[in-house]
């Protein structure tokens, strides 16, 4: 058995408990000294952060070798067409190699909390939203992928990691679940308590 914390990380909060520069961290929102982050989010990204008190589970969630899907809502500048979306799905060549195949599709603007500060709106430039899923987590990967096809990311919100989602959690809120771990051979787990 292991415990996980599902936390909706606000914008401009570090995915760690301490910072020498005085920036907001997880410690401003939760007390969990024995928990480790399983797959960070950038300072300027928002959404689901999974923390666990079990090292093996942390690796199963975060390590790309286990191909755990992570789902995002991505606001981009402009309106990507099918050609750009197909490129994102097939994999993009970045300076650290080609990305794995992904899932991407256009979606209607989602109902989300207001971001503080808000996205800068430019009346002469349209924006649109993508639902985007990846199985790896390179540094600023989605931002680099959308920029490489000509549509810079304006806002990035992770909404799910595997079976877990931020449904019902506002920024800064969290919930704790207990999960049953598999044997090392099967590399799977299941929640005992659903949100």
QUIPE-V765460 format. One record per backbone hydrogen bond with DSSP energy under -1.0 kcal/mol. CO is the residue of the C=O (numbers start at 1). NH is the residue of the N-H. If there is no record, write none. Layout:
co:nh
CO:NH
CO:NH
This chain:
co:nh
2:179
3:53
4:177
5:51
6:175
7:9
7:49
8:172
9:47
16:26
19:22
24:14
25:28
26:29
26:30
32:35
36:52
42:45
43:12
46:158
47:9
49:7
50:38
51:5
52:36
54:58
55:59
56:60
57:61
58:62
59:63
63:66
64:67
69:162
70:134
71:159
71:160
72:132
73:157
74:130
75:154
75:155
76:128
81:85
82:86
83:87
84:88
85:89
86:90
87:91
89:102
92:99
94:97
97:94
103:133
105:131
122:125
126:78
128:76
129:107
130:74
131:105
132:72
133:103
134:70
138:141
140:144
141:145
142:146
143:147
144:148
146:151
147:150
152:77
155:75
156:46
157:73
158:48
159:166
160:71
161:164
164:161
166:169
170:173
173:8
175:6
177:4
178:192
179:2
180:190
183:187
188:182
190:180
